[in-house]
Amino acid sequence: MSKPAQFMDVPSYRGALNTSFVHRYSHGEDEWSWDIGMAKAARVFLESLGVTPDQHILDVGVGRARDASEFIQAGHRVTGLDIVQNSSWPLLRKRWGERLQLVCSALQDWQPSAGKLFDAVLDNGCFHHQHPDEWEAYLANIRQFARPGALIGLNVFGVDASNPTPGWRAMDNQRQGYFFTEQGVRETFEGFGFNWQELVVIERQHGDAVYLLALLRT
Ligand SMILES: C[S@@+](CC[C@H](N)C(=O)[O-])C[C@H]1O[C@@H](n2cnc3c(N)ncnc32)[C@H](O)[C@@H]1O
């Protein structure tokens, strides 16, 4: 993964990412919240969790908590992190009570309460937007916050035949997205210390390319 020349420094990029996501949510342009591909990624992750009830899941980039709500309905508990405080959160907190904790924070800045280890972590469409200089710290946090052997689901953009070149693609408001090959996704996550389990290729409803859901273990 090479960093494009146009990549700004980390604090400036974090500001741009925040502006981009605030804009998209406040203008109803968060089409991913209704993308059947992203919903499918969450369902595949849920099936891979197995039958053990009441698992505590960390949902990184929880957004409107579509996935979190499904996990709670399946009998689990969720802590959801996001850099944007979503307008849907007050109602969701009322609906799910203590089964759903919603925290406005970047994953890189957050610490769970002492000794807390999650049973599973899902990152559905968040990691591929992070500044390349933060990839290591971001993924290290995911590993450290999960119990040994925990299921980790990382759903990222994947290239398709219409544009098979992997790398960064510019999105709105200076937000960038990294598009992986199937081989690249495995090499990246193994390179950052995860144990490989499986790759699931998922059709993307909005936009080109595909989603690549990497199922990993700590
Ligand atoms: C493409 S959206 C996906 C949202 C949700 N997972 C879904 O499937 O609908 C990515 C989300 O990640 C959030 N986000 C971006 N960078 C983040 C970070 N470093 N830590 C936590 N959340 C972040 C954004 O605000 C946005 O809600």
The ligand as a Gaussian input file, in Angstrom:
#p B3LYP/6-31G(d) Opt

LIG

0 1
 C      -19.268000       4.034000       5.314000
 S      -19.816000       4.409000       6.917000
 C      -20.441000       2.822000       7.452000
 C      -21.353000       2.948000       8.666000
 C      -21.945000       1.621000       9.182000
 N      -20.931000       0.673000       9.587000
 C      -22.852000       1.000000       8.146000
 O      -22.558000      -0.110000       7.693000
 O      -23.849000       1.634000       7.806000
 C      -18.313000       4.576000       7.874000
 C      -18.596000       5.091000       9.276000
 O      -17.370000       5.133000       9.998000
 C      -17.323000       6.339000      10.767000
 N      -15.877000       6.573000      11.024000
 C      -14.941000       6.996000      10.149000
 N      -13.719000       6.991000      10.704000
 C      -13.873000       6.533000      11.975000
 C      -12.975000       6.253000      13.052000
 N      -11.664000       6.479000      12.938000
 N      -13.482000       5.760000      14.216000
 C      -14.815000       5.530000      14.337000
 N      -15.720000       5.768000      13.351000
 C      -15.258000       6.253000      12.190000
 C      -18.040000       7.355000       9.889000
 O      -18.523000       8.472000      10.581000
 C      -19.171000       6.499000       9.316000
 O      -20.306000       6.504000      10.141000

